[in-house]
Amino acid sequence: MVSTSFIIVTILLVNFSSCLCVILHKNNTFRHKSFAYALATWYGNETGAGSGGACGWEDDVKDPPLSSMISAGNANIFLNGKRCGHCFQIFCNQPPYCSGQPITVTVSDECPETCNNAPFHFDLSGYAFGAMALPGQDHNLRQLGQVDVQFQRVPCSYGGTSLAFKVHEDCNQYWFAMAIEYANGDGGFGYVEIAGGGTQNFVGMDNIWGAVWKKDIDPSFIAPFSFRLTSTDGKTIVATNVIPTTFSTGSKYSSNVNF
């Protein structure tokens, strides 16, 4: 026969567990049901900016508006580069280090191989990983090496920053390519078109990897170049004459538009 004291203790434990879940939920402030679970690690220097290599952004990730708040993603996040530029909120609850408050990061790189041992894995810059911590606990959080997190995809918002176009270093009179940076909203592109010579005669470009789009051209197809951009959620904008006649390979040029 089960004793009365055992029943009382059991009830108290169940009630305590339920209350604990509610308290943790309130501390997060974000109550969206779309949060899912993932593993988070960090790479590079402890307060480093990470990389934009697999998306074509190189070291631009350290500068505003990304400001080192970036992450590499495993296969289910990176999606062969289709998630370059997408934004996610991430938070951890590991006591006594995590704040429980979401940070926002932009996918800028790929984390291959062992990152795919978990269904979803964010490999954050050292700076972004530390941003999940309570004040003064960023170093201690990084010392854990990895932490369970919750995440959800959110619209990107870079304030007043306009779209930028980073010209590929290998461009020549027969081949033009550039990486697109800082897209608000959806963050990604379903279709990109280019027009040369200051015209609005747009032709399609090919996405060759990450956020890099290219067009095979001939010497008659000359700058200035304009772009008509369609986001993956169907919004379209035009960046007119954003690449000047005197452009340099490896340089980045800002437009005056964004989603």
Secondary structure, DSSP 4 states (H G I P E B T S, - for coil): ---HHHHHHHHHHHHHHHHHHHHHHHHH----TT-EEEEEEEESSTT----BGGGT-BGGGGSTTTTT-EEEE-HHHHGGGTTTT-EEEEE---TTTB----EEEEEEEE--GGGGGSSSEEEEEHHHHHTTBPTT-HHHHHHT-EEEEEEEEE-B--TTPPPEEEE-TT-BTTEEEEEEE---BT--EEEEEEE-TT----EE-EEEETTEEEEE--TT--SSEEEEEEETTS-EEEEEEEE-TT--TT-EEE-S---
